Amino acid sequence: MQRAQLFLTQGDTATALKDLHCAIKIQPHAAEPFFICAQIYAARNHSHDALNAINRAISLDTINAEYIHYRGTLKRVANDYIGAMSDYQKAIRLGKVNFYKGSGC
C-alpha cells in the first residue's frame, strides 16, 4: 500500500495499480486498496472499473461514509442522480462526511 501511494504521488498510476492488485491478492478482505483503485480508475475515465472497485470496497466496509460518498459522486458523474442521492443521504446519515466539501457550495 505504501509503495502504491508513493507511485501515485509520482503520477505513476499504472505501477500504483499493479501494487494495489498485489495488495488485494495478499489481503483480499481489505477495503482500502479497492477504494484507491476506484479513484485511479475514475481519474482515467474508466467509470465501470471505478464503480466495480468502489462497490467491492463498500461490500468489505459497509459503514464507511467516505466510500459511500465517493460512490455517490461516481454515480452523479454517470448521470445516475437517484443512485447518487441515495448514496449521499446514506453517507450523511452515517455522519462522518461533509457532503458539501468539494461540491462548490
Backbone as CSV, one residue per row, in Angstrom:
resi,resn,N_x,N_y,N_z,CA_x,CA_y,CA_z,C_x,C_y,C_z
1,MET,0.814,-1.189,0.000,0.000,0.000,0.000,0.861,1.257,0.000
2,GLN,1.907,1.256,0.798,2.750,2.453,0.872,3.462,2.704,-0.452
3,ARG,3.909,1.628,-1.088,4.556,1.805,-2.392,3.566,2.344,-3.411
4,ALA,2.348,1.835,-3.374,1.323,2.317,-4.302,1.085,3.807,-4.096
5,GLN,1.025,4.234,-2.838,0.842,5.656,-2.541,2.018,6.468,-3.086
6,LEU,3.212,5.936,-2.940,4.401,6.619,-3.455,4.320,6.771,-4.973
7,PHE,3.957,5.687,-5.655,3.830,5.759,-7.110,2.754,6.767,-7.520
8,LEU,1.680,6.829,-6.744,0.622,7.799,-7.047,1.125,9.224,-6.925
9,THR,1.896,9.492,-5.883,2.409,10.854,-5.713,3.363,11.230,-6.846
10,GLN,3.971,10.224,-7.458,4.864,10.466,-8.593,4.111,10.473,-9.925
11,GLY,2.801,10.237,-9.865,1.992,10.239,-11.081,2.030,8.944,-11.872
12,ASP,2.604,7.902,-11.294,2.724,6.614,-11.979,1.539,5.725,-11.589
13,THR,0.389,5.984,-12.203,-0.816,5.250,-11.824,-0.774,3.785,-12.254
14,ALA,-0.100,3.488,-13.348,-0.029,2.100,-13.817,0.685,1.219,-12.798
15,THR,1.815,1.682,-12.292,2.560,0.903,-11.298,1.809,0.879,-9.972
16,ALA,1.160,1.976,-9.632,0.357,2.008,-8.405,-0.744,0.953,-8.475
17,LEU,-1.414,0.854,-9.610,-2.461,-0.164,-9.764,-1.895,-1.574,-9.633
18,LYS,-0.724,-1.815,-10.217,-0.098,-3.137,-10.086,0.157,-3.462,-8.623
19,ASP,0.696,-2.501,-7.876,0.959,-2.718,-6.453,-0.336,-2.945,-5.681
20,LEU,-1.362,-2.194,-6.017,-2.646,-2.358,-5.336,-3.241,-3.732,-5.619
21,HIS,-3.105,-4.216,-6.842,-3.608,-5.550,-7.165,-2.833,-6.622,-6.393
22,CYS,-1.550,-6.410,-6.185,-0.767,-7.328,-5.344,-1.257,-7.273,-3.904
23,ALA,-1.513,-6.073,-3.404,-2.020,-5.912,-2.036,-3.364,-6.608,-1.880
24,ILE,-4.202,-6.518,-2.894,-5.515,-7.169,-2.855,-5.359,-8.684,-2.823
25,LYS,-4.392,-9.227,-3.564,-4.157,-10.672,-3.529,-3.707,-11.120,-2.145
26,ILE,-2.894,-10.296,-1.487,-2.383,-10.637,-0.157,-3.463,-10.472,0.906
27,GLN,-4.240,-9.390,0.804,-5.298,-9.108,1.779,-6.608,-8.837,1.038
28,PRO,-7.269,-9.900,0.577,-8.468,-9.702,-0.243,-9.661,-9.113,0.508
29,HIS,-9.577,-9.063,1.822,-10.693,-8.524,2.608,-10.421,-7.111,3.108
30,ALA,-9.388,-6.475,2.596,-9.088,-5.084,2.952,-9.783,-4.168,1.944
31,ALA,-10.530,-3.205,2.451,-11.324,-2.325,1.587,-10.506,-1.204,0.949
32,GLU,-9.522,-0.692,1.660,-8.812,0.498,1.188,-8.156,0.335,-0.184
33,PRO,-7.502,-0.790,-0.482,-6.916,-0.905,-1.825,-7.960,-0.798,-2.941
34,PHE,-9.152,-1.326,-2.697,-10.220,-1.209,-3.689,-10.648,0.245,-3.853
35,PHE,-10.704,0.976,-2.739,-11.075,2.390,-2.789,-10.056,3.191,-3.602
36,ILE,-8.786,2.932,-3.367,-7.744,3.657,-4.101,-7.783,3.282,-5.584
37,CYS,-8.008,2.001,-5.868,-8.163,1.589,-7.273,-9.323,2.340,-7.920
38,ALA,-10.427,2.477,-7.202,-11.588,3.197,-7.738,-11.217,4.627,-8.096
39,GLN,-10.439,5.261,-7.244,-10.028,6.636,-7.517,-9.149,6.715,-8.767
40,ILE,-8.251,5.760,-8.907,-7.368,5.747,-10.079,-8.185,5.493,-11.346
41,TYR,-9.062,4.493,-11.293,-9.890,4.205,-12.467,-10.737,5.415,-12.857
42,ALA,-11.304,6.080,-11.869,-12.128,7.258,-12.159,-11.296,8.354,-12.814
43,ALA,-10.089,8.560,-12.315,-9.213,9.581,-12.895,-8.840,9.244,-14.337
44,ARG,-8.841,7.957,-14.659,-8.528,7.518,-16.023,-9.784,7.411,-16.897
45,ASN,-10.916,7.835,-16.354,-12.208,7.758,-17.055,-12.644,6.328,-17.344
46,HIS,-12.286,5.409,-16.467,-12.741,4.019,-16.555,-13.859,3.854,-15.523
47,SER,-15.009,4.438,-15.827,-16.083,4.523,-14.836,-16.619,3.160,-14.421
48,HIS,-16.708,2.215,-15.342,-17.206,0.883,-14.991,-16.271,0.211,-13.979
49,ASP,-14.973,0.262,-14.241,-13.997,-0.316,-13.313,-14.016,0.415,-11.975
50,ALA,-14.176,1.734,-12.021,-14.229,2.522,-10.783,-15.422,2.110,-9.938
51,LEU,-16.585,1.965,-10.563,-17.774,1.546,-9.811,-17.620,0.136,-9.257
52,ASN,-17.046,-0.768,-10.042,-16.815,-2.127,-9.545,-15.895,-2.112,-8.328
53,ALA,-14.832,-1.327,-8.401,-13.871,-1.276,-7.293,-14.496,-0.654,-6.049
54,ILE,-15.247,0.444,-6.204,-15.836,1.079,-5.026,-16.941,0.202,-4.445
55,ASN,-17.674,-0.505,-5.287,-18.687,-1.427,-4.765,-18.040,-2.530,-3.939
56,ARG,-16.890,-3.005,-4.393,-16.171,-4.040,-3.626,-15.687,-3.467,-2.298
57,ALA,-15.160,-2.251,-2.310,-14.715,-1.612,-1.065,-15.877,-1.486,-0.093
58,ILE,-17.027,-1.065,-0.591,-18.198,-0.899,0.278,-18.685,-2.245,0.790
59,SER,-18.603,-3.279,-0.021,-19.028,-4.603,0.449,-18.139,-5.103,1.585
60,LEU,-16.908,-4.629,1.621,-15.975,-5.029,2.675,-16.041,-4.116,3.898
61,ASP,-16.520,-2.893,3.714,-16.625,-1.918,4.809,-17.925,-1.143,4.603
62,THR,-19.017,-1.744,5.044,-20.351,-1.249,4.705,-20.732,0.056,5.382
63,ILE,-19.997,0.483,6.392,-20.364,1.720,7.094,-19.337,2.830,6.896
64,ASN,-18.515,2.710,5.886,-17.525,3.745,5.610,-18.175,4.846,4.773
65,ALA,-18.478,5.960,5.422,-19.176,7.064,4.758,-18.376,7.629,3.590
66,GLU,-17.060,7.655,3.712,-16.234,8.197,2.627,-16.399,7.372,1.354
67,TYR,-16.411,6.048,1.507,-16.571,5.177,0.349,-17.954,5.371,-0.287
68,ILE,-18.976,5.434,0.552,-20.346,5.589,0.057,-20.514,6.945,-0.628
69,HIS,-19.947,7.975,-0.036,-19.998,9.306,-0.642,-19.288,9.293,-1.996
70,TYR,-18.145,8.635,-2.063,-17.398,8.581,-3.324,-18.202,7.846,-4.398
71,ARG,-18.863,6.756,-4.001,-19.700,6.046,-4.972,-20.821,6.957,-5.476
72,GLY,-21.375,7.757,-4.572,-22.391,8.719,-4.989,-21.861,9.682,-6.031
73,THR,-20.640,10.115,-5.838,-20.022,11.021,-6.809,-19.844,10.331,-8.161
74,LEU,-19.406,9.078,-8.140,-19.265,8.334,-9.397,-20.614,8.174,-10.088
75,LYS,-21.650,7.907,-9.303,-22.987,7.764,-9.882,-23.474,9.091,-10.464
76,ARG,-23.202,10.186,-9.763,-23.616,11.502,-10.259,-22.944,11.791,-11.600
77,VAL,-21.657,11.502,-11.690,-20.924,11.723,-12.943,-21.511,10.868,-14.074
78,ALA,-22.022,9.688,-13.715,-22.621,8.785,-14.704,-24.098,9.110,-14.954
79,ASN,-24.560,10.250,-14.430,-25.950,10.702,-14.589,-26.970,9.809,-13.891
80,ASP,-26.537,9.033,-12.904,-27.454,8.248,-12.071,-27.760,9.088,-10.833
81,TYR,-28.626,10.075,-11.018,-28.879,11.044,-9.954,-29.636,10.437,-8.778
82,ILE,-30.526,9.503,-9.043,-31.267,8.862,-7.953,-30.313,8.020,-7.111
83,GLY,-29.457,7.241,-7.772,-28.471,6.443,-7.048,-27.490,7.307,-6.282
84,ALA,-27.083,8.411,-6.897,-26.154,9.331,-6.238,-26.790,9.918,-4.990
85,MET,-28.033,10.376,-5.103,-28.710,10.970,-3.953,-28.870,9.956,-2.828
86,SER,-29.183,8.729,-3.183,-29.311,7.672,-2.177,-27.994,7.477,-1.426
87,ASP,-26.895,7.437,-2.165,-25.587,7.272,-1.522,-25.225,8.490,-0.682
88,TYR,-25.484,9.687,-1.184,-25.188,10.895,-0.411,-25.988,10.907,0.887
89,GLN,-27.259,10.539,0.816,-28.088,10.525,2.021,-27.582,9.496,3.026
90,LYS,-27.179,8.342,2.532,-26.643,7.316,3.430,-25.349,7.797,4.079
91,ALA,-24.480,8.435,3.305,-23.223,8.954,3.854,-23.501,10.002,4.925
92,ILE,-24.469,10.865,4.675,-24.818,11.891,5.665,-25.375,11.240,6.924
93,ARG,-26.237,10.227,6.768,-26.785,9.518,7.940,-25.674,8.904,8.780
94,LEU,-24.643,8.427,8.116,-23.516,7.864,8.864,-22.772,8.953,9.623
95,GLY,-22.953,10.203,9.201,-22.472,11.355,9.951,-20.981,11.590,9.947
96,LYS,-20.279,11.025,9.001,-18.823,11.151,9.028,-18.281,11.840,7.788
97,VAL,-19.141,12.473,7.042,-18.698,13.082,5.800,-19.329,14.460,5.673
98,ASN,-18.574,15.395,5.162,-19.098,16.724,4.892,-19.550,16.719,3.442
99,PHE,-20.853,16.568,3.240,-21.418,16.441,1.903,-21.046,17.613,1.014
100,TYR,-20.963,18.798,1.582,-20.750,19.987,0.774,-19.286,20.223,0.418
101,LYS,-18.376,19.541,1.082,-16.955,19.730,0.798,-16.670,19.347,-0.654
102,GLY,-16.122,20.268,-1.371,-15.740,19.996,-2.748,-16.879,20.024,-3.744
103,SER,-18.082,20.381,-3.294,-19.225,20.380,-4.206,-19.481,21.740,-4.827
104,GLY,-18.683,22.730,-4.444,-18.880,24.065,-4.980,-19.863,24.892,-4.186
105,CYS,-20.400,24.331,-3.122,-21.372,25.066,-2.295,-20.685,25.773,-1.143
